């Protein structure tokens, strides 16, 4: 039996141990509640502002066509000549714009060449260019073809042209970059996707233009739409079309890219003229493509319900609306409703993404036609240049509910101000061969139209690509 003293000693040791443990816990708890000195280091990083690259535009150059002695699917091309010229401009005044030729081995026969425009990159620097070519005595070619000089891109759509009897269409790929571009063309028509083995892997060398006859890729296509994609370098894609009805020249035009598939599109303006005379001539099957029409391609697997609103640029004229049902996977040309002669913006909405373009004609004093692509809205300040085409008109469409204040300043001239009301269209007469700076308080879709006796043409105004923003760089771990 343990002695009393040993029991007492053992008890004291236990009590002492408990006290020590409790004291230790209390010390740890107290330490946890006392603020410790804080030391922090931010994640190391460097903010890098990219050096602005030169601005580049491509001007597609003289009109090219299939020679009359070549077959409809021939790859042979020639430039028939004509009154060709390019106008360029820059802002601020004094900005240097360098113009150089692009090689054009596929379109011999003209001393004029497609052009590359370059200017130093930088905030606030803008360049613009436009070109025109008139064909009055070229046998099968009569009419006016204008186009904008535009930036090359990796992805674009063309909604224009035809390869049926008497219709010649040429796809023009301009590569103003210093890298060769490999281009693929996906072609669609009223029959659906067009199998075209020669439409893929098309190499466009650096600073070169390549032209291809659409009939060689998609013969007898009434309503083609072409999706153009490029890797490596980038290209500015356009489509040049000419028409001969029986033995009568039916006009020429150069169609620029339209907007990518979307459920909402705006065509800034299109000129509707000669409606009575066109209606009489359209009874002839050879003239079935004279009346104004909306081209619609539905790239998805479901059909689209399409609603169209035509807004006159004349104040007080009520809107005209139309509805169409577009089949999936095919291209359809829908006739316009009856419209009085005027200039209209065209707003297209649909429940499925679509690609659109529109066509108009003139038959007074000669026959000509024009393609009108959809265009994006542009805000802030932008630049454009007019050609020598007749009666140039700045066509503006405001798809928003608020008014837009516009200031239009010609190079060396006094500014002109205008207001484009919300959900309306407006037209401002312009001078020929002039560079304009436009400032707008709200985004607007914009284009330039030309109209005269037997002459009609138009081109869109697209915003320049945004400058690169500063980038924060973090070291890898």
Secondary structure, 3 states (H helix, E strand, C coil): CCCHHHHHHHHHHHHHHHHHHHHHHHHHHHHHHCCCCCCCCCCCEEEECCCCCCEEEEECCCCCECCCCCCCCCCCCECCCCEEEEEEEEECCCCCEEEEECECCCCCCCCCCCEEEEECCCCCCEEEEEEEEEEEEECCEEEEEEEECECCECEEEECCCCCCCCEEEEEEEEECCCCCEEEEEEEEECCEECCCHHHCCEEECCCEEEEEEHHHCCCCCCCCEEEEEEEECCEEEEEEEEEEECCEEEEEEEECCECCCEEEEEEEEEEECCHHHHHHHCCCHHHCCCCCEEEEECCCCCCEEEEEEEEECCCCCCCEEEEEEECCCCEEEEECCCCCCEEEEEEEEEEEEEEEEEEEEECCCCCEEEEEECCCEEEEEEEEECCCCCCCEEEEEECCCCCEEEEEEECCCCEEEEEECCCEEEEEECCCCCEEEEEEEEEEEEEEEEEECCEEEEEEECCCCCCCCCEEEECCC
